[in-house]
Amino acid sequence: MQRILRNSLSILAICCLTFSLNAQQCIDDPELGVISPDGSPCVNTVISAVPFLRINPDARGGAMGDAGVALSGDANSLHYNASRLAFAPEEAAFGATYTPWLQALGLNDVYLAYIGGYKKLDEFQAVGASLRYFSLGDIQFTDVNGLSTGTGKPNEFEFALAYTRKLSDRFSASLTGKYINSNLASGQEVSGKVLEAGQAFAADLGFTYRNDNIRSSGGRRNKFAIGAAITNIGSKITYTKDTVRDFLPANLAVGAAYTFDLDAYNEITVTAETNKLLVPTGCDGTDVFCDQDAIDDQSPISGIFSSFSDAPQGFGEELREFTYSVGVEYLYDKQFAVRAGYFSEHSTKGGRKYLTAGLGLKYNIFGLNFSYLVPTSSQRNPLDNTLRFSLLFDFGATADAR
C-alpha cells in the first residue's frame, strides 16, 4: 500500500513529469532477451520521492543542455555545485528564476520559483543560500469512488545553506545543508491513512578544480574546470506515520568545462556533464527472487552504494542509468551570450532527449538569461517549447565574469 500511496503522490507532485513511476513487468525471452510483454524494450526507471529537487532552475545551464556542475560560479550555483562559489568573480550576487510547468497544456498556476545568492567572506571562503518553491496550482481531491473530498493548493519547497572554501589556489570544496517540505495532500485520507506534509533533511557535497591560466598558442588565457557533486544525501521521507519511508533523489554529477579566450571581446565555453541518480533500482519482474520490500527498506547511505550495482540486468543496465549533457556558450564583451545544448537519457530509463537554446544579457550589475527547450523524442517533457528566464544581480565585480 505504501508504494501505491507513494506513486499517487508522485503523480500529483510532478504532474506528468517524464520519470516513469512504476517499474514495468518485463519478461526474459530466450531469443530476444529482456523485453516488455509487447516486445518493446524493458522500461525500468529509477523511482524517488520529491523529484522536484532535480528540476533545473537555472536558465543559463538550462540553455546548455542542463549542464552546470563545472561552469563559473553565480547566484544559482547551489543547485549544481556550491563549490563553484569559491571561484565566483563577484563579491556577492543574487538571482531569481521562474519556470512555467506544463504550459503547453494551458496550465498557468503550476510553476517552479527559485531564488539564490551568495556572499564571499574573503578570497578563500563564501556562503550561499537558496529557496526552491514548486506550486502545483489548485487541485480537486476525490476519493476512490470519484467523489469530491475538497480542494487544495499542493506545494513543495526546499531551503538550503552552503559554505564553500578554497583548499588550494585551484581546488575548492563545499557543504550544503537543506530542509525539504512536501505538502501535497495534507489532511486527505488514502486507504484509511491520513496524509501529512512530508519533511526531510539532506546535504550536498561539491568539489571544483579550476585553472584560469592555461596559455593558448596566441598568448591568451584559456580556462579549464572540473566539477563534481553528490546532492540530496539525506533522510527518507514519508507522508504518513508509517515506518516505511521513500528515498530522496540523491544524485551524482561529474562534468568539465573549457573556455577559449579568443580575443579581448570574444570567448567560447564548451561543457559536458553526466548524472546518475543514487537511488536503488526496483525489480523489473524478471527475477522471482527480487524483493522490492527489502530494496525499499535500505538506509539512505546503503541505497547510495547499492545503486551502482543493483540493476536487475547487470552492468549494462547500470550504464543506461547515466544521463548526458553537452553545452556551448558564446560570450561577446562579457555582456551578450548565445547558448545551445543537448540532453540525452536512455529510452528504458525515462527517454528524455531534447535540444536547448538560450540568450544572456548583462548590463552593469544586472543580468537576464533565457532558455528554451525543444524535445527530440516522442517522450513528452513538462518544459516542451517553454521559455524560462533568470534575473541576476552581481555586486562588486572582482575579476572577469567567465
N, C-alpha and C positions, 0 to 999 in steps of 0.2 A: 504494500500500500504506500509505503514511503516513497518508492520510486515513481509510482503513479502521481502522487502529490507533487513531487519534485518536477516531473515533466510538465504537469499542468501549470505550475508556477513559472517554469522556464518559458513556456509558450506565451504566457501573459507578459513576462518581463521583456522578452526580446521582440515579440510581435513579428514573427516570420523572419527572424534573423537566419542566415544561411546555415548555421550549425544545425545538423540533424539531431533530433532529441531522443531517438531510440536506436539502439544497435539493431541492424537488420538481421533477421534469422536466415542464415546462409546455409548452403549445403556443400559438401566436399565431393565433387564429381570426379570419378576416377580418370576421366579423359580431359575434362575442361578445367579441373582444379576447383578452387573455392569460388562459388558463384552464388548469386541470389536465385530463388526458385524460378524466376522468369528468364534466367540465363544471363542477366546483366552482371557487371562486376559487384562483388560483395561490398556493401557500404557499411562501415563500422566507425562512425565518427566518435571522437572523444567528447564526453559529456562533463560539464561542470555547472555549478550554480553561479549566480551573478555574472553572466558573461558580459554585462555592460562595462566591466573593468577593462576589457580588451578592445573596446571601441576607440579608435584613434581620434583624439580631439584636436589634433594639430593640422591646420590647413597646409603648412609648409611640407611636413612629412607626408601628409595625405596626398599631396600632388606629386610625390616622388615614390609612388608605389607603397605607401605606408611604411617606408624605411626611415629610421631616425635615431637608432641607438648610437651611431658614430658621428652624427652631424655636430656642428658647433653648438655651444650652449645658448639657450634662450629661455623665455618665460615658461615654455611648455616642456621643458626637459624632464620634469618629474614623471611624465607618462612613459617615456622611453628608458631613461638612464640618467639619474640625478647627478652622477659623477661628471657629466658634461659641464656642470656649472662652474667647476674649478677653473676651467679654461674660457669661461664666458668673457666676451670683450667689454661688456659694460659693468659698471659698479652695481647697478640694480636694474630690474626690468619687471614689467607687469603685462599680462596678456589675458585676453578673453576670447573664447571661441563659441560659436553657435553652430550646431549641426542638426538640420532638419532630419527627421526619421520617417521613412515610408511616405515621403512627399509625393511619390508617383501614384500612390493610392488616394491622394486627396486629403490626407490627414494633416492638420495644421497644429495640433496640440501635442504631438509626440516629438520629442527633441532631446538632444544631449547638450548641456551647457557646461562649460569648463572655464575656470579662472585659475591662473597660476602666477607665481612670481618668485623672485629671489633677491638676496642682498649679499654682496661679498663683504665678509668681515675684514679681510686683509688679502694680501696677494696669494695666500695659501688656502683660505677657508671661505666657504659660502653656506648659507642656509636658504631653504626654499619651502614653499607651501603651495598647495593646490586644493581646489574643491571641484569635484565632478558631480553633476546632478543629471539624472535621467528621468524624464517625465513621460508617462505612458498615457496622458490625457484622461478623459472621462471614460470609465468602464462601467458597463451594466453587468452586474453579477447575477448568475442564475444557478439554480440547483440542478440535480441530475435529471429532473423532470422538465427542465426548461423554464421553471417559474422564477420570476424576479426575486432576488434577495437584497436588492438595494443597489446603489451606485457608489462609486469611489474614484479616487484620483491616485492610482498606484504610482509610486516613485521610488527611486534608489539614489543613494549618494555615497560618496567616498571623500573623506578629508585626510590629507597627507601632509606630513612634515619631513623635511630632508636635511641632512647635514653631509657636506662633502669636503674633502681635504686633499690637497696635493701631497703625495707621498714622495715625489721627486719632481724635477722640472718637467717631466713628460708623462707622469703617471699619477692618476687620482683614483680615489675610491669614495663610495657614498653609502649611507644607510638611511633608508626611508621607513618611517612608521606610519601606519594608516588605520583609520576606523571606517568600517563599512556598514551601512544600514540599508536593508532591502525591505521596504514596506509595500508589498504587492496586494495583499488582500486581508489586512489585519481586521479581525473581528468576524470574518466569514467562517463558515463551517464546511469541511470536506470530509466525508466518510466518518462523521462523528468527531472529528478533530477540529478544534477552534484554532484558526491561524493567528499568528502574531508576527510582528516585524522580525526578520532575521538580522542578526548582528554578528560581526566578526572583527578580529584584529589581524593585521598582516604586516609584513615587512618586505622591502626590496633591497637587494644588494646590487651596486653598479660599479663598473670599472672602465676607465678610459686611458688609453695610451695615445698621446698626441705629439707630433713633431711638426712644427710650423716653419722649419728652416731647412727644407730639402732643396738644395740648389739645382736649378734646371740648367740645360746647356746654354741658355741665353742669360744666365745670371739671375733669373727671377727666383723667388722663394715659393716653392710649392709646399703643400700641407698634406699630411697623412695622419689618419686617426683610425684606431681600432676600439670598438666599444663592445661591452658585454654586460648583460643584466639578467638577474633572476628576480622576477617580480611576483607579488601576491603569495608569498610564503606565509601561511597563517593558519589560524584555527578554522575548523569546518563551520558550516552554517546550517541552521535549521529554522523552519517556520512553524514548528510545533514544539511541544515539550518532550518529544521523543528523544531517546538517546542516539538514534540514527541521524547522522549529520552528513552533509554533502561537501565535496571538495570545492575550494576556491579555484579560479583559473590560473594556477601557478604557471609561469611561462619562462622559458629560456630564450634570450635573444642575443645573437652574435652578429656583428657587422663591421664593415670597414668603409672608409670614405677617403677619396683623394681629390685635392683641389689643385687645378692647373692655373697658376698665376700667369696669364698670357701677356698682359702689359699693365700699365697704370690704371686702366679702366675696365678691363675685361678678365673674367675668370670663370672657370667651369669646374663644378664639383660632381663627381661620379660616386655613387654609393651602392652597396649591395648588402643584403641582410637575410638571415634565416631565423625562423622562430619555431619553437616546439612547445606545445602545452605539456606541462609536467604533471599530468593527471592520469591515473590508471586507465588503460583501455578496457572496455567492457567485453563481455562474452559475445561472440558472433553467432552462436548456435551450432558450430561445427564440432565442439568438444563437449561431450556429455558430462565430463568431469569438471568443467569450468564452473566455479562457484561465485556467482555475482555478489552474494551477500558477503563473502569473505573479501572480495575486492573492495566493496563499499566500506567495510569495517576497518580498513587500513588507516593508520595515522597519517596526518598530512606529510610528515617527513618520509615515512615509509612509502607513501604513494609517489612522492617525487622520485625516489630512487628506482622504484619498480617500473615507473613509466618509460624507462629506457629499454626494458627487456620483457614486457608482459604482453605484447601484441599477439593475439591468437595465431597469426600466420607467420610469426617469427620476425627475423631481422629485416626482411623485405618490407613488411608492413610498418615496422618502426620507422624506416626511412620515408615512407609515404606520409608520416605524421608531421614532417617538416614543411613549413611554407617558405616561399622565396620571394624576395622583393628586390627590385633594382630601380634606381632613380638617377636623374641627372638634373642639374641646376645651372643655368647660365645667369651670371650676375654682371650687370653693367654699372660701373661707377658706384657700386655698393648702394644703389638706390632702386634699380629696376631688375627684377628677376623673372625668368621664364623657366618653368619646371615641367618634367614629364616622368612617368614611371610605369612599372608593370608589377602586378602581384599574381602569384600562382599558388594554388592549393590542389592537392591530388583529388581526383574525382571521387575516390572512395572515402575521403576524409572531410568532405564539405563541398568541394568542387568550385570554390570561388576563384575566378580568373577575371581580371579587369585591368584596363588601362586607366591611367590617371594623368591629369594635366592641371596646370595652375599658373598663376601670376603672383608676383610680390612687388609691393611699392613701399619705399621708405623715404620720409622727408623729416629731417631733423630728428626728434625723438619718437616720431610717430611712424608706425609700420602697419601695413594691411596686406594680408595674404588670402588668396582664393585657391580653391581646389575643386576639381570636377571629376567624377568617376563614370567611366563607360564600360559596362560589362562586355566580356568577350566570350562568354559561355552561356548555356541555357539556364544555369543556376541564377535565380533572382537574387538581388542584393538590395537591402533596405536603402542604400545610397545611390541606386541606379539614377543616372542623369540628374544628380542633385548638386547644387552649388553650396559649398561650405566656405566660411570665412573666419579669419582670426584677426583680432586687433592686438597690436603690440606697442608698448611704450617703453623705450630704452632710456635710461638716465645715466649720465656721467660716463660717456664713452672713454675707454682706456686704451683701445687698440683697434686694429682692423676688425670689421664685422664678421669676416669669414676667415 
